[in-house]
Amino acid sequence: MIPADIAALVAGVAVGLILGLIGGGGSILAVPLLLYGVGALSPSLADPHMAIGTAAVAVAATALLGLAGHARGGSVKWPCALVFAASGAAGAAAGSTLGKQTDGDALLALFGGVMIAVAILTLRRRAGGDDPDVHLDGASARRLLPRLAGFGAAAGAASGFFGIGGGFLVAPGLVAATSMPLLSAVGSSLVSVAAFGATTAANYALDGWVDWRAAALFTLGGAAGGFAGAALARRIGAGPWLKRIFSAIVMAVGAFVSIRAIAEIL
């Protein structure tokens, strides 16, 4: 393996470990790790658009791996999840198209701001709704469909534009639209994260902005890291201090990404 391959594998392990330990948000680090870590060894990934497209592939694949476990556990509200994902995929197509047309440095400056927002939101206690029996059918469609479609399109557009999984937007969006419990929202959100990532990746791949080898290695590392992170979380407990450390790292990286991008623009 060449150094760039090893770096992609290690970056995937790092993201997977974070996802396994705190249960979400870690994929926000995929783009900066590919751009500044792997990109230092592989010139193609030093391009912001290439890093975003490649990260989208890895995010989609990682979400599918996580979805399998939640589906077996029965925590996915499939009708609600599929409507949210379908409307969000349309939003992701539009958002990623706009992202491709945006100057790379401007995109990174905005991305850094999103990272800081994610760091702050991670520290907030997330709450689920109070309707564990909610489901989408003929009787509830008039009430739920517009809300699912609206929240889904908005979350998908943001996910596509920045090339992120968007789980930090999807789960709260599902709760707001349906009042489902948090566990169901987390499981159901992975349907959307996979759909958004796949849509964004396909859009970027049309312009050749996906490094498939790096994406495969990143995903492989993410799977291994996720398994190790989940095992470690069961052993040491995912206390609030883990989220504080993660938030501090994401906030620092976000500030670095924004400042560096703004300096390039100026």
N, C-alpha and C positions, 0 to 999 in steps of 0.2 A: 504493500500500500504506500502511496506517496503521502507526503506530509499533509496536503490539502484533504485527502481522504480521512486521515486520522483526525484532523481538526473537525471535519463535519461529523464524524462519529462521536467525538467527545462533546461537541456542542449539543448533539441530540440527547446524549446521556444527561447533560446538565439540565436541559429543559424537561425531559421526562422525569428526572429526579424531583424537580420542583413541583411538577404536576402531581406526582405520586404523594408528595409530602403535604401539600396544602390544598390539593384538589381543584386547582384552576388558576388561570392567569399567567402561568409560566410561558405559554406560547408567545406572549408579547415580546419575550427576549429572543425569539427565533430570528427575526430580521437583523437586529444589531449583532448577534453572534455570527450569523452568516456574512454580514457585510464587513465587520471590522475584525472578526476572528478568522474565519475561513477565507474571507476576501483578501487578507494579507498574504495568503499563500496561493490563491487562485484568482488571477486578474479578472476573470469573468464575473465573479461574485462581488467584486469591488464596485459594480454598478448597482445603484439602489433598486432599479427595476428588476434586475436579475435576482437580487436577494429577496425581494418581495414575492416574485413568482415562485421561486424555489421554496420559500418558507410556506407558501400557501399549499403546496403539494404535501409537505411534511405535516402541516396542521390538519389537513383533511384526513390523511392516513392515520394519524394519532387519534383523532376523534372517532374514527370508525373502530379502532381497537378498544377504546373506552366504551363506546356504545354497545359493543357485544356483551360486556359484563353487566351493564345496566339493563339491557333487554332481557337477559337471563334472570335478573332479579325482579323483573316486572315493574320497574320504576319509570317506564317510558309511556307517556300518554300519546299514542301513535297518531290519532286523527288531528289533535291540536299541533303536535310536533311537525307533521307533514305539511299542514297548511302554513304554519310559520316558516318552515324551511322553503316551501315553494315560492312564497311571496318574497322571502329574503334572498333567494337565489336570483330573482329578477333584479332586486336592489343591488346585489353583489356584482351582477353583470354590468349594470350602469356605473356603479362606484369604481370598479376596476378599470373600466374603459376611461373614465375621467382620470384615474390615477396614472394610467399609461401616458396620458397626454400632459401630465403635470411635470414640471421641471423636477429632476431628481433631488436637488438640494432643498427646494421648497417643500417637496413631499416629506423629506426627512425632518425638516424643521417642525412641520405639523405633527409628524409621527412622534417626535420627542415629547411634544405637548400631550399627546394621547397617553404616552407611557406614564407621565406624571399623574394624569387623571386616574389611570388604572391603579397606580400605587396608592393614591388616596382612597379610592373606592374599596381596595382590598382590606383596608383597616376598618371599614364599616361593618357592623354586624349585619349579615344578610338574614332576612326573614322570609318565610314562605307565606302562602295564602291560607285560607281557612276552609277550602272546599276540596277535600281529598277525593270526592266522587265526581268532580267535574269531568265532563266528556262532551265531545262535539257530536251532535246528532241533529236530526231535523228540528227538534224542539228548541235547541240552544243555538242553532246556526245564526239566526238573525242577530243575536246578542254577541256571540263570540267571533264570528267570521270577520267582521270589519276591524275588530280590535287585533286579532291575530295577524291579519294581513297588513295593517298599518304599522304595528310594532315590528313585524318581520321585515317589511321593506326598509324601514329606517335602520335596523340593526344590520341588515345585509349590505346596504349602501356603504355604511361606515366600515364594515369588515372588508368589502371589496376594495374600497379606496386605499386603505392602509395595509391590506394584505395580512390581516390578523384573523384569528379564529372568531373573535367577537363574543366568546362565551360570557365575558363580564357584562355584556349588553343583553345577550339572548335570555339567560336565566331570569334576570329581573323583568325582562319584557314579557316572558311567558307568565310570570306571577302576576304582573300588572294586568295582562289581558284576560286571564282565566281564574285567578286566585287559587291556583294549584299549589300544593305543598312544595317546599324547597327541594326535597329529594326528587320529586317528580320533575321539577323544573330543570334540575341539573342533568338528570338522565335524558330528558326530552331535548335539552339544548344541544346535545351532541349530534342529533340529527341535523340541526341547522348548521352547526360548526363544520360538519363534514360537507354539507351542501355548499356553504359559502366558500370554503376553502377550495373545493373542486371546481366551482364556477370561476373563481378568481384565477386558479392555476390554469384552467383551460384557456381563459382569455389572454393571460400572459404568454402561454405556450404558443399561441397563434403568431406572436411576434418573436418567438425563439428566446423568450426571457425565462426559461426554466433550465437549471442545471440538473438533469435527471439523476446523474450519478451521485451528486451531493445530496439531493433530496432523498434518495434511497438509503444512503448511509446515515443521514440525519434521522430518518424514520426508524431505522434499525436501532440506532443509539437511543432514541426516545422510548422505544418499547422496552429495552433493557433497563433504562433509567427509571421508567415508570414502575416496573416490577419491583426494582430495588427501593424506590421511594415509598411505595405502598407498604412494603415489608418493614421499612424503617419507621414509618408513621405508626404502624401497629405496635412496634417495640418501644418507641420513645414517646409516642403521643404527639399529635399535631397541635401543640400549644400556641397561644397567641403570639409568643415570641418569634415563632417561625414566620408568621405573616408580617411581623414588624421588620424582621431582617430582610425578607423578600421585598417589601415595599420600599425600604431604604435603598436596596440595590437597584430596583427598577426606576426609582426617582432619580438616583445619581446617573444611571445610564441614559435616562430620558433627557436630563439636563445636558449631558455631554453631547448627545446626538443633536439636540436643537442648537446648542451653541456652535458646534462645529459646522453644522449646515448653514446657519446664519452667517458665520464668518466667510464661508465659501461664496454665499450670495453677495455679500458686501465687498 
